[in-house]
Amino acid sequence: METGTLEPKGDGDGYGYGYGYGYGYGYGYGDGYGYGDGYGYGYGYVDVDVDGENSVAYFEALLKPYQQPGLTVAFWRSNEDGTPANGGTHDTKGVVGKTEEVAGPLTICSSRALHGTMNPCKWKGARWWVVALHPPVLTSEDKVGSLKRTFLADLGRCPFDK
């Protein structure tokens, strides 16, 4: 998987071509002819409403390339150095390819779960990651938890910092 920075915007460019022909007369008599062409460039920006309905589709689309059968793919937020930004108590440090496990029984919102989220905007952290949670997985509102988590991608500096 590639590592990179992801920003919620897009741009594009294009060009246009045109010509014209004219005939005219005035006092006396005269002919005229004209020709022209042009080139244009366009730029677009997609503004994501990170707290609204559009955010669900946006984040699902971002996760789609990472989907794997039998796994729950989610986001995880960290401090700049890759350590937990939302009160994690494990010796966690985000590293692409790393798989970590905790002892059960699985209890979400506790030290007996490794977490992820489907709404990274709701959580603080300088960086964001794509993680895979291995079964069994529990869900609570916008959080998911598992006893085993694999880091799939480092998306870099999060554009939704809190």
Backbone as JSON Lines, residues from 0, in Angstrom:
{"i":0,"aa":"M","n":[0.84,-1.17,0.0],"ca":[0.0,0.0,0.0],"c":[0.89,1.24,0.0]}
{"i":1,"aa":"E","n":[0.46,2.27,-0.65],"ca":[1.24,3.49,-0.72],"c":[0.96,4.36,0.48]}
{"i":2,"aa":"T","n":[1.93,5.16,0.85],"ca":[1.78,6.14,1.91],"c":[1.75,7.49,1.26]}
{"i":3,"aa":"G","n":[0.87,8.35,1.72],"ca":[0.81,9.68,1.14],"c":[-0.12,10.56,1.91]}
{"i":4,"aa":"T","n":[-0.24,11.78,1.43],"ca":[-1.13,12.75,2.06],"c":[-2.39,12.83,1.23]}
{"i":5,"aa":"L","n":[-3.52,12.82,1.9],"ca":[-4.81,12.84,1.25],"c":[-5.5,14.13,1.63]}
{"i":6,"aa":"E","n":[-5.95,14.9,0.65],"ca":[-6.66,16.13,0.94],"c":[-8.03,16.07,0.29]}
{"i":7,"aa":"P","n":[-9.06,16.63,0.95],"ca":[-10.41,16.57,0.4],"c":[-10.66,17.63,-0.65]}
{"i":8,"aa":"K","n":[-9.89,17.6,-1.72],"ca":[-10.13,18.53,-2.81],"c":[-9.7,17.89,-4.1]}
{"i":9,"aa":"G","n":[-10.17,18.43,-5.22],"ca":[-9.81,17.91,-6.5],"c":[-9.59,19.05,-7.48]}
{"i":10,"aa":"D","n":[-8.86,18.82,-8.52],"ca":[-8.69,19.86,-9.51],"c":[-8.63,19.22,-10.88]}
{"i":11,"aa":"G","n":[-8.77,20.04,-11.88],"ca":[-8.74,19.53,-13.23],"c":[-8.4,20.65,-14.19]}
{"i":12,"aa":"D","n":[-8.15,20.32,-15.4],"ca":[-7.9,21.34,-16.39],"c":[-8.5,20.91,-17.71]}
{"i":13,"aa":"G","n":[-8.58,21.83,-18.61],"ca":[-9.15,21.55,-19.91],"c":[-8.78,22.66,-20.87]}
{"i":14,"aa":"Y","n":[-9.22,22.56,-22.08],"ca":[-8.94,23.62,-23.02],"c":[-10.15,23.79,-23.93]}
{"i":15,"aa":"G","n":[-10.2,24.94,-24.57],"ca":[-11.29,25.21,-25.49],"c":[-10.74,25.8,-26.78]}
{"i":16,"aa":"Y","n":[-11.48,25.65,-27.85],"ca":[-11.06,26.15,-29.15],"c":[-12.27,26.78,-29.82]}
{"i":17,"aa":"G","n":[-12.06,27.89,-30.45],"ca":[-13.17,28.51,-31.16],"c":[-12.66,29.34,-32.33]}
{"i":18,"aa":"Y","n":[-13.54,29.63,-33.25],"ca":[-13.17,30.48,-34.37],"c":[-14.38,31.32,-34.77]}
{"i":19,"aa":"G","n":[-14.13,32.34,-35.53],"ca":[-15.22,33.18,-35.99],"c":[-14.96,33.68,-37.41]}
{"i":20,"aa":"Y","n":[-16.03,34.0,-38.08],"ca":[-15.94,34.52,-39.44],"c":[-16.91,35.69,-39.53]}
{"i":21,"aa":"G","n":[-16.49,36.73,-40.13],"ca":[-17.39,37.88,-40.25],"c":[-17.36,38.5,-41.63]}
{"i":22,"aa":"Y","n":[-18.51,39.03,-42.04],"ca":[-18.63,39.74,-43.3],"c":[-19.36,41.03,-42.99]}
{"i":23,"aa":"G","n":[-18.88,42.11,-43.46],"ca":[-19.59,43.35,-43.17],"c":[-19.36,44.4,-44.23]}
{"i":24,"aa":"Y","n":[-20.23,45.37,-44.22],"ca":[-20.05,46.51,-45.1],"c":[-20.59,47.74,-44.41]}
{"i":25,"aa":"G","n":[-20.15,48.84,-44.82],"ca":[-20.57,50.11,-44.25],"c":[-20.69,51.12,-45.36]}
{"i":26,"aa":"Y","n":[-20.25,52.32,-45.1],"ca":[-20.28,53.37,-46.1],"c":[-19.33,52.97,-47.2]}
{"i":27,"aa":"G","n":[-19.85,52.78,-48.26],"ca":[-19.06,52.23,-49.33],"c":[-19.26,50.72,-49.3]}
{"i":28,"aa":"Y","n":[-18.25,50.02,-49.59],"ca":[-18.4,48.58,-49.62],"c":[-17.11,47.97,-49.05]}
{"i":29,"aa":"G","n":[-17.27,46.92,-48.25],"ca":[-16.08,46.26,-47.7],"c":[-16.41,44.86,-47.23]}
{"i":30,"aa":"D","n":[-15.43,44.03,-47.28],"ca":[-15.54,42.67,-46.77],"c":[-14.63,42.56,-45.55]}
{"i":31,"aa":"G","n":[-14.98,41.6,-44.69],"ca":[-14.1,41.35,-43.55],"c":[-14.07,39.87,-43.22]}
{"i":32,"aa":"Y","n":[-13.02,39.46,-42.64],"ca":[-12.87,38.07,-42.25],"c":[-12.14,38.05,-40.91]}
{"i":33,"aa":"G","n":[-12.61,37.17,-40.02],"ca":[-11.92,37.08,-38.72],"c":[-11.78,35.63,-38.28]}
{"i":34,"aa":"Y","n":[-10.73,35.36,-37.59],"ca":[-10.48,34.02,-37.09],"c":[-9.85,34.15,-35.71]}
{"i":35,"aa":"G","n":[-10.26,33.27,-34.79],"ca":[-9.64,33.31,-33.47],"c":[-9.72,31.96,-32.8]}
{"i":36,"aa":"D","n":[-8.83,31.71,-31.92],"ca":[-8.91,30.5,-31.12],"c":[-8.54,30.89,-29.69]}
{"i":37,"aa":"G","n":[-8.85,30.0,-28.77],"ca":[-8.58,30.31,-27.37],"c":[-8.26,29.07,-26.57]}
{"i":38,"aa":"Y","n":[-7.72,29.29,-25.41],"ca":[-7.35,28.22,-24.49],"c":[-7.81,28.63,-23.1]}
{"i":39,"aa":"G","n":[-8.34,27.69,-22.36],"ca":[-8.78,28.0,-21.0],"c":[-8.34,26.94,-20.02]}
{"i":40,"aa":"Y","n":[-8.24,27.29,-18.76],"ca":[-7.85,26.38,-17.7],"c":[-8.85,26.51,-16.57]}
{"i":41,"aa":"G","n":[-9.24,25.39,-16.0],"ca":[-10.2,25.42,-14.9],"c":[-9.68,24.7,-13.68]}
{"i":42,"aa":"Y","n":[-10.13,25.12,-12.52],"ca":[-9.75,24.49,-11.26],"c":[-10.99,24.31,-10.42]}
{"i":43,"aa":"G","n":[-11.13,23.16,-9.81],"ca":[-12.29,22.9,-8.97],"c":[-11.87,22.5,-7.58]}
{"i":44,"aa":"Y","n":[-12.69,22.8,-6.6],"ca":[-12.43,22.43,-5.21],"c":[-13.66,21.75,-4.65]}
{"i":45,"aa":"V","n":[-13.47,20.6,-4.03],"ca":[-14.57,19.87,-3.42],"c":[-14.5,20.12,-1.92]}
{"i":46,"aa":"D","n":[-15.52,20.75,-1.39],"ca":[-15.58,21.04,0.04],"c":[-16.39,19.94,0.7]}
{"i":47,"aa":"V","n":[-15.77,19.18,1.6],"ca":[-16.44,18.08,2.28],"c":[-17.05,18.57,3.57]}
{"i":48,"aa":"D","n":[-18.34,18.36,3.73],"ca":[-19.04,18.69,4.96],"c":[-18.74,17.55,5.94]}
{"i":49,"aa":"V","n":[-17.67,17.7,6.73],"ca":[-17.19,16.6,7.55],"c":[-18.12,16.22,8.68]}
{"i":50,"aa":"D","n":[-19.1,17.05,8.99],"ca":[-20.04,16.72,10.05],"c":[-21.42,16.37,9.51]}
{"i":51,"aa":"G","n":[-21.58,16.32,8.21],"ca":[-22.89,16.08,7.63],"c":[-23.01,14.74,6.94]}
{"i":52,"aa":"E","n":[-24.13,14.55,6.24],"ca":[-24.41,13.3,5.55],"c":[-23.36,12.94,4.51]}
{"i":53,"aa":"N","n":[-22.83,13.94,3.83],"ca":[-21.86,13.67,2.77],"c":[-20.58,13.05,3.31]}
{"i":54,"aa":"S","n":[-20.27,13.26,4.58],"ca":[-19.04,12.71,5.12],"c":[-19.06,11.19,5.13]}
{"i":55,"aa":"V","n":[-20.21,10.57,5.35],"ca":[-20.31,9.1,5.37],"c":[-19.86,8.55,4.02]}
{"i":56,"aa":"A","n":[-20.4,9.05,2.95],"ca":[-20.04,8.57,1.61],"c":[-18.58,8.88,1.29]}
{"i":57,"aa":"Y","n":[-18.12,10.04,1.71],"ca":[-16.73,10.44,1.47],"c":[-15.76,9.46,2.14]}
{"i":58,"aa":"F","n":[-15.98,9.17,3.43],"ca":[-15.08,8.29,4.16],"c":[-15.2,6.84,3.69]}
{"i":59,"aa":"E","n":[-16.39,6.4,3.33],"ca":[-16.55,5.04,2.79],"c":[-15.76,4.91,1.49]}
{"i":60,"aa":"A","n":[-15.78,5.95,0.67],"ca":[-15.04,5.92,-0.59],"c":[-13.53,5.87,-0.34]}
{"i":61,"aa":"L","n":[-13.06,6.59,0.67],"ca":[-11.64,6.56,0.99],"c":[-11.18,5.18,1.46]}
{"i":62,"aa":"L","n":[-12.06,4.48,2.17],"ca":[-11.7,3.16,2.69],"c":[-11.82,2.03,1.67]}
{"i":63,"aa":"K","n":[-12.6,2.25,0.63],"ca":[-12.91,1.19,-0.33],"c":[-11.68,0.46,-0.88]}
{"i":64,"aa":"P","n":[-10.6,1.14,-1.26],"ca":[-9.45,0.41,-1.8],"c":[-8.77,-0.52,-0.79]}
{"i":65,"aa":"Y","n":[-9.04,-0.33,0.48],"ca":[-8.39,-1.12,1.53],"c":[-9.24,-2.3,2.02]}
{"i":66,"aa":"Q","n":[-10.47,-2.41,1.54],"ca":[-11.37,-3.46,2.02],"c":[-10.77,-4.84,1.78]}
{"i":67,"aa":"Q","n":[-10.94,-5.71,2.78],"ca":[-10.45,-7.09,2.68],"c":[-11.53,-8.0,3.24]}
{"i":68,"aa":"P","n":[-11.77,-9.14,2.6],"ca":[-12.81,-10.06,3.07],"c":[-12.58,-10.46,4.54]}
{"i":69,"aa":"G","n":[-13.64,-10.4,5.33],"ca":[-13.59,-10.83,6.72],"c":[-13.03,-9.82,7.69]}
{"i":70,"aa":"L","n":[-12.56,-8.67,7.21],"ca":[-11.99,-7.66,8.09],"c":[-12.85,-6.39,8.07]}
{"i":71,"aa":"T","n":[-12.83,-5.66,9.16],"ca":[-13.51,-4.36,9.22],"c":[-12.45,-3.29,9.07]}
{"i":72,"aa":"V","n":[-12.55,-2.48,8.02],"ca":[-11.56,-1.44,7.75],"c":[-12.1,-0.12,8.27]}
{"i":73,"aa":"A","n":[-11.24,0.61,8.98],"ca":[-11.65,1.87,9.61],"c":[-10.45,2.82,9.65]}
{"i":74,"aa":"F","n":[-10.68,3.99,10.23],"ca":[-9.62,4.98,10.43],"c":[-9.15,4.93,11.87]}
{"i":75,"aa":"W","n":[-7.95,5.43,12.12],"ca":[-7.41,5.6,13.47],"c":[-6.61,6.88,13.47]}
{"i":76,"aa":"R","n":[-6.77,7.7,14.51],"ca":[-6.07,8.99,14.61],"c":[-4.93,8.87,15.62]}
{"i":77,"aa":"S","n":[-3.83,9.56,15.34],"ca":[-2.67,9.54,16.22],"c":[-2.09,10.93,16.37]}
{"i":78,"aa":"N","n":[-1.17,11.05,17.34],"ca":[-0.36,12.26,17.44],"c":[0.63,12.26,16.28]}
{"i":79,"aa":"E","n":[1.37,13.35,16.15],"ca":[2.35,13.47,15.06],"c":[3.34,12.31,15.06]}
{"i":80,"aa":"D","n":[3.72,11.82,16.24],"ca":[4.71,10.74,16.33],"c":[4.11,9.34,16.18]}
{"i":81,"aa":"G","n":[2.81,9.25,15.89],"ca":[2.16,7.95,15.68],"c":[1.59,7.31,16.93]}
{"i":82,"aa":"T","n":[1.7,7.97,18.08],"ca":[1.14,7.43,19.32],"c":[-0.33,7.83,19.45]}
{"i":83,"aa":"P","n":[-1.1,7.11,20.27],"ca":[-2.54,7.39,20.39],"c":[-2.84,8.84,20.79]}
{"i":84,"aa":"A","n":[-3.82,9.43,20.13],"ca":[-4.21,10.82,20.41],"c":[-5.49,10.9,21.23]}
{"i":85,"aa":"N","n":[-6.15,9.78,21.46],"ca":[-7.45,9.81,22.13],"c":[-7.49,8.92,23.36]}
{"i":86,"aa":"G","n":[-6.42,8.92,24.13],"ca":[-6.41,8.21,25.39],"c":[-6.07,6.74,25.33]}
{"i":87,"aa":"G","n":[-5.47,6.28,24.28],"ca":[-5.09,4.87,24.21],"c":[-4.1,4.52,25.31]}
{"i":88,"aa":"T","n":[-4.23,3.34,25.86],"ca":[-3.36,2.94,26.97],"c":[-2.35,1.89,26.57]}
{"i":89,"aa":"H","n":[-2.37,1.46,25.34],"ca":[-1.47,0.4,24.88],"c":[-0.15,1.0,24.42]}
{"i":90,"aa":"D","n":[0.81,0.17,24.27],"ca":[2.09,0.61,23.73],"c":[2.0,0.68,22.21]}
{"i":91,"aa":"T","n":[1.03,1.44,21.75],"ca":[0.73,1.54,20.33],"c":[1.53,2.64,19.68]}
{"i":92,"aa":"K","n":[2.04,2.35,18.52],"ca":[2.63,3.37,17.67],"c":[2.32,2.94,16.24]}
{"i":93,"aa":"G","n":[1.65,3.8,15.49],"ca":[1.27,3.44,14.13],"c":[2.48,3.18,13.25]}
{"i":94,"aa":"V","n":[2.48,2.02,12.61],"ca":[3.51,1.63,11.65],"c":[2.8,0.77,10.61]}
{"i":95,"aa":"V","n":[2.88,1.16,9.35],"ca":[2.23,0.4,8.29],"c":[2.75,-1.04,8.29]}
{"i":96,"aa":"G","n":[1.81,-1.99,8.28],"ca":[2.14,-3.41,8.29],"c":[2.15,-4.04,9.68]}
{"i":97,"aa":"K","n":[2.17,-3.21,10.71],"ca":[2.21,-3.71,12.08],"c":[0.85,-4.27,12.48]}
{"i":98,"aa":"T","n":[0.85,-5.45,13.12],"ca":[-0.36,-6.03,13.69],"c":[-0.16,-6.11,15.19]}
{"i":99,"aa":"E","n":[-1.15,-5.65,15.93],"ca":[-1.07,-5.69,17.39],"c":[-2.28,-6.41,17.95]}
{"i":100,"aa":"E","n":[-2.12,-6.98,19.13],"ca":[-3.21,-7.73,19.77],"c":[-3.24,-7.4,21.26]}
{"i":101,"aa":"V","n":[-4.45,-7.47,21.84],"ca":[-4.63,-7.35,23.29],"c":[-5.43,-8.55,23.77]}
{"i":102,"aa":"A","n":[-5.3,-8.84,25.05],"ca":[-6.01,-9.97,25.64],"c":[-7.48,-9.62,25.83]}
{"i":103,"aa":"G","n":[-8.35,-10.6,25.69],"ca":[-9.79,-10.41,25.87],"c":[-10.2,-10.58,27.31]}
{"i":104,"aa":"P","n":[-11.46,-10.56,27.58],"ca":[-12.55,-10.51,26.6],"c":[-12.69,-9.11,26.0]}
{"i":105,"aa":"L","n":[-13.2,-9.06,24.78],"ca":[-13.37,-7.8,24.05],"c":[-14.41,-6.92,24.72]}
{"i":106,"aa":"T","n":[-14.0,-5.72,25.07],"ca":[-14.89,-4.71,25.65],"c":[-14.55,-3.38,25.02]}
{"i":107,"aa":"I","n":[-15.45,-2.86,24.18],"ca":[-15.19,-1.59,23.49],"c":[-15.15,-0.46,24.51]}
{"i":108,"aa":"C","n":[-14.42,0.59,24.19],"ca":[-14.24,1.77,25.07],"c":[-13.49,1.39,26.34]}
{"i":109,"aa":"S","n":[-12.57,0.46,26.23],"ca":[-11.78,0.05,27.38],"c":[-10.38,-0.33,26.9]}
{"i":110,"aa":"S","n":[-9.55,-0.76,27.84],"ca":[-8.21,-1.21,27.47],"c":[-8.24,-2.62,26.88]}
{"i":111,"aa":"R","n":[-9.43,-3.21,26.81],"ca":[-9.57,-4.56,26.21],"c":[-10.1,-4.46,24.78]}
{"i":112,"aa":"A","n":[-9.67,-3.42,24.09],"ca":[-10.03,-3.26,22.68],"c":[-9.03,-2.35,21.99]}
{"i":113,"aa":"L","n":[-8.78,-2.67,20.73],"ca":[-8.01,-1.8,19.84],"c":[-9.05,-1.15,18.95]}
{"i":114,"aa":"H","n":[-9.02,0.16,18.87],"ca":[-10.13,0.9,18.26],"c":[-9.84,1.4,16.85]}
{"i":115,"aa":"G","n":[-10.92,1.76,16.2],"ca":[-10.93,2.43,14.92],"c":[-12.22,3.23,14.87]}
{"i":116,"aa":"T","n":[-12.41,4.01,13.82],"ca":[-13.62,4.81,13.68],"c":[-14.0,4.93,12.21]}
{"i":117,"aa":"M","n":[-15.28,5.14,11.97],"ca":[-15.76,5.41,10.62],"c":[-15.89,6.92,10.4]}
{"i":118,"aa":"N","n":[-15.7,7.71,11.46],"ca":[-15.79,9.16,11.36],"c":[-14.55,9.79,12.01]}
{"i":119,"aa":"P","n":[-13.45,9.88,11.26],"ca":[-12.22,10.4,11.84],"c":[-12.3,11.87,12.25]}
{"i":120,"aa":"C","n":[-13.28,12.6,11.76],"ca":[-13.42,14.01,12.11],"c":[-13.84,14.2,13.57]}
{"i":121,"aa":"K","n":[-14.45,13.19,14.14],"ca":[-14.95,13.3,15.5],"c":[-13.83,13.15,16.54]}
{"i":122,"aa":"W","n":[-12.69,12.68,16.13],"ca":[-11.59,12.38,17.04],"c":[-10.42,13.3,16.78]}
{"i":123,"aa":"K","n":[-9.64,13.57,17.82],"ca":[-8.47,14.43,17.66],"c":[-7.27,13.62,17.19]}
{"i":124,"aa":"G","n":[-6.28,14.33,16.7],"ca":[-5.05,13.69,16.25],"c":[-4.48,14.39,15.05]}
{"i":125,"aa":"A","n":[-3.17,14.46,14.98],"ca":[-2.49,15.14,13.88],"c":[-2.43,14.29,12.62]}
{"i":126,"aa":"R","n":[-2.39,12.97,12.77],"ca":[-2.29,12.07,11.61],"c":[-3.46,11.11,11.61]}
{"i":127,"aa":"W","n":[-3.72,10.55,10.43],"ca":[-4.76,9.53,10.33],"c":[-4.26,8.33,9.55]}
{"i":128,"aa":"W","n":[-4.78,7.18,9.95],"ca":[-4.33,5.9,9.45],"c":[-5.54,5.08,8.99]}
{"i":129,"aa":"V","n":[-5.28,4.11,8.11],"ca":[-6.29,3.11,7.76],"c":[-5.87,1.84,8.48]}
{"i":130,"aa":"V","n":[-6.82,1.28,9.25],"ca":[-6.54,0.06,10.02],"c":[-7.56,-1.02,9.68]}
{"i":131,"aa":"A","n":[-7.15,-2.27,9.83],"ca":[-8.06,-3.41,9.65],"c":[-8.26,-4.05,11.01]}
{"i":132,"aa":"L","n":[-9.51,-4.23,11.4],"ca":[-9.85,-4.88,12.66],"c":[-10.28,-6.31,12.35]}
{"i":133,"aa":"H","n":[-9.67,-7.25,13.04],"ca":[-9.93,-8.67,12.82],"c":[-11.1,-9.12,13.71]}
{"i":134,"aa":"P","n":[-11.89,-10.09,13.24],"ca":[-13.02,-10.56,14.04],"c":[-12.55,-11.21,15.34]}
{"i":135,"aa":"P","n":[-13.38,-11.12,16.36],"ca":[-14.68,-10.45,16.42],"c":[-14.51,-8.93,16.56]}
{"i":136,"aa":"V","n":[-15.49,-8.18,16.05],"ca":[-15.48,-6.72,16.1],"c":[-16.77,-6.24,16.74]}
{"i":137,"aa":"L","n":[-16.64,-5.31,17.68],"ca":[-17.81,-4.67,18.29],"c":[-17.91,-3.25,17.78]}
{"i":138,"aa":"T","n":[-19.15,-2.75,17.66],"ca":[-19.41,-1.39,17.19],"c":[-20.19,-0.63,18.24]}
{"i":139,"aa":"S","n":[-19.83,0.62,18.45],"ca":[-20.54,1.51,19.37],"c":[-20.52,2.9,18.78]}
{"i":140,"aa":"E","n":[-21.68,3.36,18.32],"ca":[-21.82,4.66,17.65],"c":[-20.83,4.75,16.5]}
{"i":141,"aa":"D","n":[-19.83,5.62,16.6],"ca":[-18.88,5.79,15.5],"c":[-17.55,5.08,15.76]}
{"i":142,"aa":"K","n":[-17.51,4.21,16.76],"ca":[-16.29,3.47,17.1],"c":[-16.44,1.99,16.77]}
{"i":143,"aa":"V","n":[-15.32,1.37,16.44],"ca":[-15.27,-0.08,16.29],"c":[-14.09,-0.56,17.13]}
{"i":144,"aa":"G","n":[-14.2,-1.77,17.66],"ca":[-13.14,-2.31,18.49],"c":[-12.92,-3.77,18.24]}
{"i":145,"aa":"S","n":[-11.68,-4.22,18.42],"ca":[-11.29,-5.6,18.18],"c":[-10.12,-5.93,19.1]}
{"i":146,"aa":"L","n":[-9.81,-7.2,19.21],"ca":[-8.63,-7.62,19.97],"c":[-7.38,-7.64,19.1]}
{"i":147,"aa":"K","n":[-7.57,-7.49,17.78],"ca":[-6.44,-7.54,16.85],"c":[-6.63,-6.48,15.78]}
{"i":148,"aa":"R","n":[-5.57,-5.68,15.54],"ca":[-5.64,-4.57,14.57],"c":[-4.35,-4.53,13.76]}
{"i":149,"aa":"T","n":[-4.51,-4.33,12.43],"ca":[-3.37,-4.2,11.52],"c":[-3.4,-2.82,10.87]}
{"i":150,"aa":"F","n":[-2.26,-2.15,10.84],"ca":[-2.14,-0.84,10.2],"c":[-1.91,-1.04,8.71]}
{"i":151,"aa":"L","n":[-2.85,-0.56,7.89],"ca":[-2.77,-0.75,6.44],"c":[-2.13,0.42,5.71]}
{"i":152,"aa":"A","n":[-2.38,1.65,6.17],"ca":[-1.85,2.82,5.47],"c":[-1.73,4.01,6.4]}
{"i":153,"aa":"D","n":[-0.7,4.79,6.18],"ca":[-0.5,6.06,6.87],"c":[-0.93,7.15,5.9]}
{"i":154,"aa":"L","n":[-2.03,7.82,6.2],"ca":[-2.54,8.86,5.31],"c":[-1.91,10.22,5.58]}
{"i":155,"aa":"G","n":[-0.97,10.27,6.51],"ca":[-0.24,11.5,6.76],"c":[-1.0,12.48,7.64]}
{"i":156,"aa":"R","n":[-0.65,13.72,7.48],"ca":[-1.25,14.8,8.29],"c":[-2.74,14.86,7.97]}
{"i":157,"aa":"C","n":[-3.54,14.84,9.0],"ca":[-5.0,14.84,8.83],"c":[-5.52,16.23,8.51]}
{"i":158,"aa":"P","n":[-6.27,16.39,7.43],"ca":[-6.8,17.71,7.08],"c":[-7.97,18.12,7.98]}
{"i":159,"aa":"F","n":[-8.39,17.28,8.91],"ca":[-9.53,17.57,9.78],"c":[-9.09,17.72,11.23]}
{"i":160,"aa":"D","n":[-7.88,18.25,11.47],"ca":[-7.37,18.38,12.84],"c":[-8.33,19.07,13.74]}
{"i":161,"aa":"K","n":[-8.41,18.56,14.97],"ca":[-9.21,19.21,16.02],"c":[-8.29,20.01,16.89]}
